[in-house]
Amino acid sequence: MSLDLHTTAPPGGGGDPARPARATHRRPASFTKLDLKFSPYLYVLPFFVIFAVFSAYPIVYTVWIALTDRSPLNATISFVGLDNFVELLTDDPQFWNAVVNTFGIFLLSTVPQLMLALVLANALNRKLRAQTFFRMAIAMPIITSTAVVALIFSMIYAKEFGLANWLLDLVGMDPIDWRANRFASWFAISTMVDWRWVGYNALIYLAAMQSISKDMYEAAALDGASRRRQFWSITIPQLRPTIIFTLIVSTIGGLQLFTEPLMFTSGAGALSGGSEGQFQTITMYLLDVMNTRFRWGYAGAVALVLFLLIALVSLVNYLLARRISSDK
Amino acid sequence: MTTTTLRPPARPAGRPPRDAHKADRIWKATPLTWVGLVFGVILSLFPFYWMIVIASRTNDAANSWPPPFLPGGKLGENIQRVLENGDANIVKGLMNSFLVSGTITVATVFFGSLAGFAFAKLRFRGKNAMLLIILASMMVPIQLGVLPLYILMAKLEWLNTMPSVTVPFLIGGFGIFMMRQYAEQAVPNELIEAARVDGCSTWRVYWHVVVPALRPAAAVLGLLTFMEQWNQFFWPFVVLADPANPTVQISLRSLNTAYFADNSQIFAGTLVATLPLFVVFVLFGRQIIGGIMEGAVKS
């Protein structure tokens, strides 16, 4: 700005229409007009270029591929209509196995995750010393990558010498082969997800709790409502939009689950998610179809169905959460 | 934080009525609250501690019964071993990750603030439709287009190179929304109009009025973007199949696929891969937490 002052034409000189486009303070009207009209588009253009090339085009192309038998192994591509979808939905037990696994792990991780986050947030919302310390400590897991989380917990759940089995041993229980058993593997993977995300969600709930008016609680307390009652009758209903938000974010993330189950096994065949596919998720199956079976057309169908499932579950979550909290 | 300690100043001096005491008491932390919080903190921090324990022991000691709970003296040795591991190429991975995450962070802050400014303060046709497209784009998982995107990368000859994990992520919907929210309240319209009257072009308004006002939010966006990109796994796993040119997360994957599981070396690897973000978190943790909480209230 200060530079301008020096380049500005002296008073009286700048308005001369015979010398256009020199002083920054008096631009020709045409430039200003162009600037006002096109600058906004220019500013949003980078997003739309990236979006068009790397999101929109691939999505449209996925729909097309899903209707073909395209494969890098085939010399020709033929149009097969809805065959891929028919096979996927009616004649592919492995896909349905992956759907069951994904939903199982999703439920097993999301429900405790959001409930624990609510409890933690409620505790953080009290008058406390060392607020900042508690918040930092609880948020810290988000700095780890999903790969790091998976590696650390893989060792915690090791069959031999694992920390989890050591704890079981302490209370006199038999060790568990965490990878071999379906439910045990789901549980182990869920704890990985929850360790990373509980603190993050707690902070989001805490922020929402702090924006609830204190007067409501004081009035309730004067009416003799217990803490528990206040939590269920004030906090939860007031948090409704936030709960819906975290539910949808967890749904989008949870149904895409990939890194944790992949890294739960070492070795090259990890995409198959355990010896019997007991923890293979839909995304793992997608890459399995794409990169080890090279059925690209079919992979397109898997991707589309995965997306539809996510959209559907998000919608159900939304309706459910709205219903539940408006009943209260 | 301030809201919990703030009290209405108008409360009459002297002994407050009994009922007010009762109302005030609901904000006190009970012993149960403390137990819960301390338990939560231990659960949050223990895996970090355990990372150090295993990374500082020999592999034999790491695989012993009962499991070790105190750090050993082999940390330097294990870190050296993992840095020199020829299959994981973790040094290359670290450099690539810095390059990729850094580039995306700069681009996201720049393009995000430009577009956020346009959506918050400029008038143009199709604005709402565009905002809707951006919002929708945030809901679409990358899996949906993964196959064509992979084919596209192969055609561009970007497979196993860093542009494949950089260019598609240069600007996303989140950055634009965050900047738009902030610009709406942090940049006064009068200031923009004054600058316009002075003859500022739109670009100069952005550079001299909007950028200074957006600085705090831009810092938070930069931090969150860097962390997210540093931890990216799925897409790099698809396009960076060649272990010679990995990002750091893909290096960790290579460590994990080794035939012989050398846990103390793997844990040294996780330590090295997390260290940059740990430093970021120690320096800017307050801002990061503030960013997460702000975003929550507004969305």
Contacts between the chains, C-beta under 8 A, distances in Angstrom:
chain1	res1	chain2	res2	distance
A	1	B	208	5.3
A	24	B	199	6.3
A	24	B	200	7.9
A	24	B	201	7.7
A	24	B	204	7.6
A	25	B	198	6.5
A	25	B	199	3.8
A	26	B	199	6.1
A	27	B	199	6.4
A	27	B	201	7.0
A	31	B	201	7.8
A	32	B	201	7.6
A	35	B	201	5.2
A	35	B	202	5.3
A	35	B	203	7.9
A	36	B	202	6.9
A	37	B	124	7.8
A	39	B	118	7.6
A	39	B	122	7.1
A	39	B	201	7.8
A	39	B	202	3.8
A	39	B	203	6.9
A	40	B	118	4.4
A	40	B	122	4.2
A	40	B	123	7.4
A	40	B	124	3.9
A	40	B	127	7.8
A	40	B	202	7.7
A	41	B	124	6.4
A	43	B	114	4.3
A	43	B	115	5.5
A	43	B	117	6.7
A	43	B	118	4.0
A	43	B	122	7.6
A	43	B	206	7.7
A	44	B	114	7.9
A	44	B	115	4.6
A	44	B	118	5.4
A	44	B	119	7.2
A	44	B	130	6.2
A	44	B	176	7.9
A	46	B	111	4.5
A	46	B	114	7.5
A	46	B	115	7.2
A	46	B	170	7.2
A	46	B	171	5.4
A	47	B	111	6.5
A	47	B	115	5.6
A	47	B	134	6.6
A	47	B	171	5.0
A	47	B	172	7.9
A	47	B	173	7.5
A	47	B	176	6.2
A	48	B	130	7.6
A	48	B	133	7.9
A	50	B	167	7.5
A	50	B	168	6.6
A	50	B	170	5.8
A	50	B	171	5.7
A	51	B	133	7.4
A	51	B	134	7.9
A	51	B	137	5.7
A	53	B	152	7.9
A	53	B	168	8.0
A	54	B	145	7.9
A	54	B	149	6.4
A	54	B	152	7.7
A	54	B	167	7.2
A	54	B	168	3.8
A	55	B	137	5.9
A	55	B	140	6.7
A	55	B	145	6.3
A	55	B	168	7.8
A	57	B	145	7.9
A	57	B	148	7.0
A	57	B	152	7.7
A	58	B	144	7.7
A	58	B	145	2.9
A	58	B	146	7.6
A	58	B	147	7.6
A	58	B	148	3.8
A	58	B	149	4.5
A	58	B	152	6.8
A	59	B	140	6.9
A	59	B	144	5.6
A	59	B	145	4.8
A	59	B	148	7.9
A	61	B	145	7.3
A	61	B	147	8.0
A	61	B	148	3.7
A	61	B	151	7.9
A	62	B	144	6.1
A	62	B	145	5.6
A	62	B	147	6.3
A	62	B	148	5.7
A	65	B	147	6.3
A	65	B	148	6.7
A	119	B	36	6.7
A	120	B	36	7.3
A	120	B	37	7.4
A	120	B	40	5.4
A	123	B	29	7.4
A	123	B	33	4.6
A	123	B	36	5.1
A	123	B	37	5.1
A	123	B	40	7.7
A	124	B	37	7.2
A	125	B	4	7.1
A	126	B	4	7.6
A	126	B	27	5.8
A	126	B	28	6.6
A	126	B	29	4.1
A	126	B	30	8.0
A	126	B	33	5.5
A	127	B	4	5.7
A	127	B	5	7.0
A	127	B	27	5.0
A	127	B	28	6.0
A	127	B	29	6.2
A	128	B	4	8.0
A	128	B	29	5.4
A	128	B	33	7.8
A	128	B	37	7.6
A	131	B	1	5.5
A	131	B	4	7.8
A	132	B	1	7.5
A	132	B	286	6.8
A	134	B	37	5.8
A	134	B	41	6.5
A	135	B	289	5.4
A	136	B	281	7.7
A	136	B	285	4.9
A	136	B	286	7.8
A	136	B	289	6.8
A	137	B	41	4.4
A	137	B	44	5.4
A	137	B	45	5.8
A	138	B	40	5.9
A	138	B	41	6.6
A	138	B	44	5.3
A	139	B	285	7.3
A	139	B	288	7.3
A	139	B	289	5.5
A	139	B	292	7.2
A	140	B	44	5.8
A	140	B	45	6.7
A	140	B	48	7.0
A	140	B	281	6.6
A	141	B	44	5.8
A	141	B	47	7.5
A	142	B	227	7.3
A	143	B	227	6.5
A	143	B	274	6.4
A	143	B	277	4.1
A	143	B	278	6.1
A	143	B	280	7.4
A	143	B	281	4.9
A	144	B	47	7.8
A	144	B	231	7.6
A	144	B	270	7.8
A	144	B	274	5.6
A	144	B	277	7.7
A	145	B	230	7.1
A	145	B	231	3.6
A	145	B	232	8.0
A	145	B	233	6.5
A	145	B	249	5.4
A	145	B	252	7.8
A	145	B	273	6.8
A	145	B	274	7.5
A	146	B	231	6.7
A	146	B	233	5.6
A	147	B	231	7.7
A	147	B	233	5.4
A	147	B	249	4.7
A	147	B	252	4.8
A	147	B	253	6.4
A	147	B	273	7.7
A	148	B	252	6.8
A	148	B	270	4.5
A	148	B	273	6.0
A	148	B	274	5.6
A	149	B	47	7.8
A	151	B	252	6.4
A	151	B	255	7.9
A	151	B	256	6.3
A	151	B	266	5.8
A	151	B	267	7.5
A	151	B	269	7.9
A	151	B	270	5.3
A	152	B	47	5.1
A	152	B	50	6.9
A	152	B	51	6.1
A	152	B	267	7.5
A	152	B	270	6.4
A	153	B	47	7.6
A	154	B	256	7.8
A	155	B	54	6.9
A	155	B	263	5.7
A	155	B	266	7.8
A	155	B	267	7.5
A	156	B	47	7.8
A	156	B	50	7.7
A	160	B	63	7.5
A	160	B	65	7.7
A	161	B	62	7.9
A	161	B	63	4.7
A	161	B	64	6.4
A	161	B	65	5.7
A	161	B	67	6.0
A	162	B	67	7.5
A	163	B	50	7.5
A	163	B	67	5.4
A	166	B	65	7.4
A	166	B	66	5.7
A	166	B	67	5.5
A	195	B	43	7.3
A	195	B	44	7.7
A	195	B	47	6.7
A	198	B	40	7.9
A	199	B	40	7.8
A	199	B	44	5.9
A	200	B	292	6.6
A	203	B	289	6.2
A	203	B	292	5.1
A	203	B	293	5.5
A	203	B	296	7.2
A	204	B	292	6.6
A	204	B	293	7.0
A	204	B	295	8.0
A	204	B	296	3.8
A	205	B	296	7.9
A	206	B	293	6.8
A	207	B	292	7.8
A	207	B	293	3.7
A	207	B	294	7.3
A	207	B	296	4.3
A	207	B	297	5.0
A	208	B	296	6.2
A	208	B	297	6.5
A	210	B	3	5.2
A	210	B	4	7.2
A	211	B	297	5.8
A	214	B	3	8.0
A	217	B	23	7.4
A	217	B	26	5.8
A	218	B	23	3.9
A	218	B	26	7.9
A	221	B	22	5.8
A	221	B	23	4.5
A	221	B	25	7.7
A	221	B	26	5.2
A	222	B	19	5.5
A	222	B	22	7.0
A	222	B	23	6.0
A	227	B	26	6.2
A	230	B	26	6.9
A	242	B	296	6.5
A	245	B	296	7.6
A	245	B	299	5.9
A	252	B	139	6.8
A	252	B	141	6.5
A	256	B	141	5.1
A	256	B	143	6.1
A	256	B	234	7.7
A	258	B	233	7.4
A	258	B	234	5.3
A	259	B	233	4.7
A	259	B	234	6.9
A	259	B	237	8.0
A	262	B	237	7.9
A	263	B	253	7.0
A	263	B	256	5.7
A	266	B	256	5.0
A	266	B	257	6.1
A	266	B	258	7.4
A	266	B	261	5.7
A	267	B	257	6.0
A	267	B	259	7.8
A	268	B	257	5.8
A	270	B	257	7.4
A	283	B	143	5.6
A	283	B	234	7.3
A	286	B	143	6.1
A	286	B	146	7.1
A	287	B	146	8.0
A	287	B	237	8.0
A	287	B	238	6.9
A	290	B	146	7.5
A	290	B	147	5.9
A	290	B	150	7.6
A	291	B	238	7.9
A	296	B	147	5.9
A	299	B	147	5.4
A	300	B	147	5.8
A	303	B	143	5.6
A	303	B	144	5.2
A	303	B	145	7.5
A	303	B	146	6.4
A	303	B	147	6.6
A	304	B	144	7.1
A	306	B	141	7.5
A	306	B	143	5.8
A	306	B	144	7.3
A	307	B	140	7.2
A	307	B	141	6.6
A	307	B	143	7.3
A	307	B	144	4.6
A	310	B	141	6.5
A	311	B	139	7.9
A	314	B	139	7.8
